[in-house]
Amino acid sequence: MEVLVTGPDGVLGSNLVRELIGREYNVSVLLEPGKDPITLKGLPIQTFYGNILDKEALDQAFIGKDVVLHCAASTSMFPARSEIVNKVNIDGTQNIIDASLKHNIKRMVYVGTANSFGNGTSLGNLGKEGDPYTSAKYGVDYMDSKYKAQNIVLKAVTEHGLPAIVVNPTFMIGPYDSRPSSGAMILAIHKEKVPGYASGGKNFVAVKDVAYAMANAIEMGRIGECYILGNANLSYKQAFDLIAKTLNVKPPSRKLSTFMVASYGALNSFFARIFNYYPGVTKELSIISCENHFYSVEKARQELKLPQTPIETAVTECYNWFVENGYIKTK
């Protein structure tokens, strides 16, 4: 079976490509021109160069493909409002849909985000597929654009017969995080540079579990359905303690007040605009970190056979990859 992966160089895409190769699919990837990511070196894949806003590049990449797994997206959270984020995530997804219909793709798997559903506020009140979108209150185009793109996919299913399903990962941790993205948290805790923890929490998942469930989605899952891919609902204190224990370092011990976290995020965003840098914590992210974003993953466990690898294992794999690739210097 011929499979095309967009966004193959991200932490999810890099793990997904390996999962597909392991299942003996013929894997092709769509990579932005000029990129030569270390996470794809030496893999038996066919590479097409272009981006999802380039319809001609998509046409070439889609020829002869049976399945497309659409991971490519702009995940930028700063500035909160961004024309390019909307173009990539909304217009780019529309282009993938159009190409899928034009080339009679047998299955399209769109990677959304769990934030496209209302977040659960406690372990007794977990968010689930179908819960109304509530993240518009944060005023972040990344979240809004992913929600809009998801709706475009689902509309194409009902109106045009697009054979698509949506997967909605939570916070992914694991190897091949070359940017780094989620791994930045692990690096900071390893260096003991995290001053404290916010009052909120979220759902964490091993990226390899997400890749496994996505590969299953080629043949499993129901057309037109969404599946939250996650695992452990943890407070930030619990998550930081777990990561620190796994890495054998001292965990952040100070609980930061909501006012302190929000003020730091606001100041960081302010100075980032003045001095033109990308802030690690923004005004919006600071607000989000003071709330719980907990989700149920039972639907994906049942229908996509989503594994539940311990988060400690994912942290260890991420750390080991960082060490092997020079992100962390060991004595």
N, C-alpha and C positions, 0 to 999 in steps of 0.2 A: 504494500500500500504506500502511495506517495503522500507524504505529509509536509506541509509548509508551516514554519514557525516564524512569526514576526516578533521583533524584540528579543532575539535569541541571546543577547549579550548581558541582559540583566540577571539578577540573582535567580529569578524564577525561570527565565528562558534558558539559562545555562544548565540548570538542573533538569529542566524539561527535555532539552535536546538529548541529554545523556540517558534519560529514562526511555525515550523513544528509540534510541539506538540500541539499547539493551533489549528491547522488544522486537528488534530486527525490522523496524520500519525503514523505508528509504526517506531520509530526512533532508529537506532543503530549508534554508533560512534566508530571510530578507534582512540585510544589514545595511546600515547607513554608509554611504560612500566615505572612504577614508578611514574607516574603523578597522582595527585588527586586534580584537580583544584577546587577552591571554586565556580567557575562560573557554574559548572555542578552538584553541590551537591543537592541531593533530587529530581532530575528530573527523570521522568519515561522513562529511556532509557536503552538499552542493550549496554554494553561496551565490545569491543574487544581490546586487547592490542597488539601493534605492531607498525611498522612504514611503510611508503610507499616504503621503499627500501627492505622490507622483503616480498618476493612474497608468501611465505607460510602463513604469517599472513593475507595478502590480500585475499588469497583463502578462508580462514576460514570466514573472515568478509563478503565476497561477496556472500556466499551461500544463496540462497533464496531472494536476494535483487532485487527490481525493478528499483530503482533509486540510483545513487551515486552523491553526491554533493562534489566536490573536492576542499576544502579550504586549505588543508595542504600545507605549503610552508616555505622556509627559506627566511625571509625578511631582513636578515642582510646586511647592507651597508658598513660594515667595517670588514676586509679589503675590498677594492673595488674589488679585484680579489680573488676568493675563490672557491676551488675545491668542498667543501661540499655544497655550495650554488648551484652549477651547478648539483651536483649529486641529491640533493633533488628535485630541481625544474624541471630538465629535465628528469633524469632517473626515478625519482619517478612518474612523470606524465606518462611516458611511461608504467610503471608498472600498473598504474591505467587504462590506455587504454587497455592494454593486458587483465587485469582481467575483465574489462567491456565486452570485446568481448567474452572472454571465458565463462562468466556466463550469457550471453545474456541480459545484462542490457538494460532496455527500454529507459532510458534517462540518460545521463551523463551531468552534468553542471560543467564546469571548471571555476575556479576563476582566471582570469588573472589580468591585471592592465591597467588602462587607458593610462599609459605611453608606452604601446605597439603600440600606434598610435601617429602620429605627433601632437605635442601640439600647440594649438592655442595661438597666441601672444597677442591678444586683444579681447575685447567683440565683435568686428566686424569681427573677424577672429578666429572662434572656431574650435578646433580639432574635428574630427568625425571618426567614424568607417571606416576603409579602407584607411585613410591617412597614408602615408609611415612612417615607424619607424624612428625616428630621435634621440632617446636617446642613441644610440651607442656612440655618441661623448663624453659622460660623463665617459665612461670606467668603468662601474659598472656591475659586474656580476649578481646582483639581477635583474636589468632591462633587461639585455641581455638574461638571462636564462628564464625569464618569457615570453619574446617575442618568443624565440626559442620553448618553451613548447607549447605556443599557436599555433604556426605553426604545431607542431607535432600533436596536437589535430585535427586541421582543415584538415591536410593531411590524418589522419585516417578516417575522415568522408568521404572524396572523394574516397579513395582507398580501405577502408575496411568496409564501411557502418556503422561506429560508429555513434550512435544516440546522438550526442553531440552538445551543444551550449556553447558559451563562454560569460561570463559576466566580465566586466572590470570596477571595482570600482575605484573611485577617492579617496580622503582623507576622511576616515570614522571617525565619532565622535559619541560616545554614551556610554551606560552603559556596565558593565561586562568586562571592559578593565583592566584585572588583572595584566598585565605585568608592568606598563602600556605602551601602544604604542602611538597611536595618543593622548591619554589623557595626555601624558607628557607635551604637549603644554599648556593644560588647567591648570595643576598643577603649571607650571612655571609662568603663567600669574597671577594665584590666589595668589601666593607668591610674586608677583611683582619682579621677578628675571630675567625678559626679558629686556635686556639693550636697545633694539630698534628694529626696523623692517627693513627687507631687501626690495629692490626695486621691487621684483617680486610678484607673486601671484599664486593661484591655485584654483582648484575646490573642494568644500567641500560638504559632504553629510552625512545625519544621517544614522548610521549603520543599524538602524531598517528598513529604506527604502530599503537598499541593501538586507537585509534578506527577506523582503516582496517580492521584485522583483525576488529573487532567488527561493523562494517557488513557485511563479507564473510560473517560467521557467520550472517547472516539467511538466506543461501542455501547457504553452504558448511559443511563440517564435519559430523561424524557425531553423531547424537542419542546422548546418554549418555556422550559423551567429554569429556575435559578438555584444554585447550590452554594451555601456558605461553607468555605473550607477553612477550618480552624481547629483548635484543640483546647488549650488551657486558658480559662478566664482567671487572670491574676491581677491583684493590685500592683502598683509600681513597686511598693516595698517588697512584696512577695517575689516579683520578677527580678528585682535588683539583688535580693538576697540569694535567689537561686543561681543567678549568673555568677555572682561573686564566689559562692561556695564551689561552683563547678570549676572556676578558674583559680581557686585557692588564693583569693585576695580579700581585702577588707571591704565589706559592703557599705554603701552610703547609709548613715545612721540617723540623719536629721530629717524630720518631716518638715517640708516647706509649706508655709501658709499659702492659701489661694491668692491672697493679696501680693505676697512676695513673688510667686511664680508669674502671675499676670503682669506685674510691674516689670519684671525682668524681660518678659517676652515683648512687651510694648517698647521698652527702651532699646532692646536688641533690633527690633524692626525699624525703629526710628534711625538709629545710627547706621544700619545696613543701607538704608536709602541714601543717607548723606555720603557715606564712604564707599558705596557701591561694592558691597560684598554679600555673599549668600549666608544668611544667619542660620546657625544650627537650631535655634529655637526662635520662633516668630510669635507675634502677638496672638495669632489664632491657635497655634500649636500649644501655647501655654494654657490657653483657656480649655482646650480639648483635654489636656493632661490632668486637669482637675476634675474630670468627670469619668464615669465608668462607661466603657464601650464593650459590653459583654454579649456573647452570641451563642446560640445553640447550633451544633453541627450535626445533629442527629439525622437530618435528611440526607446529607452527603455521606454519612457513615453507612446508611442503609442502601442508598441507590448508586453511589459511586465507589463504595468500599474504601472510603477515606481512612487511611491508617491514623494511628494516634501515637506517634513516636514521642517519647519523653522529651520535654524541652531541653533538659540537661544534655541529651545526645546531640540535639541541633546546635546548642551553644558550643559543645566540644568540637563538632565538625567545623563550625565557623572559625573558631579559634585556631584549630590545626591548619586550616587553609590559609589564614592570615600569617601564621608562623612560616609555613612552607613558601609563601610568596613575598616575604620580606616586609609585611605590614607591622609585624611585631618582632622585635629583636630579643632573642633569648640569650642568656649568658652561657 
